[in-house]
Amino acid sequence: MTAKVKFDEVNVGDELPAQTYHVDRANLVMYAGASGDFNPIHWRESFAKSVGLPDVIAHGMYTMAQGGRYVTDWAGDPGAVLDYGVRFSAPVVVPDAGGADLELTGKIEEKRDDNTVVIALTARAEGQKVLTRAKAVVKLA
């Protein structure tokens, strides 16, 4: 499978369409089961508050995975993502009532001679930036 996005059709500065991913407690429980991370800050409000958090927070790797999903959905091929990394700048607080929305945007930051692009990502929850230095290198068709 190859990326559906054509290298010749993107330019430095182009913005990827924004995408919002909803996060609720059920998502966190499913992620915990799949990853083996059963830290109660991700599912028990009383525990999260007892350690100084405002409420239950999403797993950092879950948040990072949503950024990866955003890039692979745009490219049309998970195998097109050659490199991806982030730093976590703030937790995604996931209240029991209503959950939270993770808003992702991206911009083509660099085009390389080998048909790859560097995409700078921005992830926000409740208006606060939650991923810093988020970048993906994607091989385009």
RADADA-V866373 format. One record per residue. N is the residue number from 1. RES is the residue in three letters. OMEGA is omega as a letter, one per 30 degrees, with the letter a starting at -180 (999 if undefined). Layout:
[[N/RES/OMEGA] [N/RES/OMEGA]]
This chain:
[[1/MET/l] [2/THR/a] [3/ALA/l] [4/LYS/a] [5/VAL/a] [6/LYS/a] [7/PHE/a] [8/ASP/a] [9/GLU/l] [10/VAL/a] [11/ASN/l] [12/VAL/a] [13/GLY/l] [14/ASP/l] [15/GLU/l] [16/LEU/l] [17/PRO/l] [18/ALA/l] [19/GLN/l] [20/THR/l] [21/TYR/l] [22/HIS/l] [23/VAL/l] [24/ASP/a] [25/ARG/l] [26/ALA/l] [27/ASN/a] [28/LEU/l] [29/VAL/l] [30/MET/l] [31/TYR/l] [32/ALA/l] [33/GLY/a] [34/ALA/a] [35/SER/a] [36/GLY/l] [37/ASP/a] [38/PHE/l] [39/ASN/a] [40/PRO/l] [41/ILE/a] [42/HIS/a] [43/TRP/a] [44/ARG/a] [45/GLU/a] [46/SER/l] [47/PHE/a] [48/ALA/a] [49/LYS/a] [50/SER/l] [51/VAL/l] [52/GLY/l] [53/LEU/a] [54/PRO/a] [55/ASP/l] [56/VAL/l] [57/ILE/l] [58/ALA/l] [59/HIS/l] [60/GLY/a] [61/MET/l] [62/TYR/l] [63/THR/l] [64/MET/a] [65/ALA/l] [66/GLN/l] [67/GLY/l] [68/GLY/l] [69/ARG/l] [70/TYR/a] [71/VAL/a] [72/THR/l] [73/ASP/l] [74/TRP/a] [75/ALA/a] [76/GLY/a] [77/ASP/l] [78/PRO/l] [79/GLY/l] [80/ALA/a] [81/VAL/a] [82/LEU/a] [83/ASP/a] [84/TYR/l] [85/GLY/l] [86/VAL/l] [87/ARG/a] [88/PHE/a] [89/SER/l] [90/ALA/l] [91/PRO/l] [92/VAL/l] [93/VAL/a] [94/VAL/l] [95/PRO/a] [96/ASP/l] [97/ALA/l] [98/GLY/a] [99/GLY/a] [100/ALA/l] [101/ASP/l] [102/LEU/a] [103/GLU/a] [104/LEU/l] [105/THR/l] [106/GLY/l] [107/LYS/l] [108/ILE/a] [109/GLU/a] [110/GLU/l] [111/LYS/a] [112/ARG/a] [113/ASP/a] [114/ASP/a] [115/ASN/l] [116/THR/l] [117/VAL/l] [118/VAL/a] [119/ILE/l] [120/ALA/a] [121/LEU/l] [122/THR/l] [123/ALA/a] [124/ARG/l] [125/ALA/a] [126/GLU/l] [127/GLY/a] [128/GLN/l] [129/LYS/a] [130/VAL/l] [131/LEU/l] [132/THR/a] [133/ARG/l] [134/ALA/a] [135/LYS/l] [136/ALA/l] [137/VAL/a] [138/VAL/l] [139/LYS/a] [140/LEU/a] [141/ALA/999]]
